Amino acid sequence: MAARPDGQHRAAQHGRRAGPCHAGLRALLAGLNKLEIDERTLAADLDAAWEVLAEPIQTVMRRFGVAGAYEKLRELTRGQAVTAQALHDLILSLEIPQAEKDRLLALTPGSYLGLAAVLARRV
């Protein structure tokens, strides 16, 4: 049997490794295609995640120069469940324009998109 040039040997080694890898990826895709999204459960989980709204609240607080914006939110959100009432109480206590308070009070975890639309367009 004739010796193969070094490049052919490497190609043969890669070919032996690629076969099982390809089969594994096909099996993975077959499994992923069987998954179904439970939209009701996802929506319920999101609606219970009021901490999502810490970002827009902090952004507004900083825009209007509220001192200690990060610290105020950290006190409210660290190590405990965040409730709508707790966030609303914080918003109402802020020294920001009423229109901004109204806008923040109208937000829900499900309605807040942040920069999602902008970031999705970049993909």
Protein Blocks (a to p, Z undefined) as FASTA:
>chain_A
ZZddfklmmmmmmmmmmmmmmmmmmmmmmmmmmpccdfklmmmmmmmmmmlmmmmmmmmm
mmnopghklmmmmmmmgopacdfklmmmmmmmpccdfklmmmmmmpcfklpnkjmmmmmm
mZZ
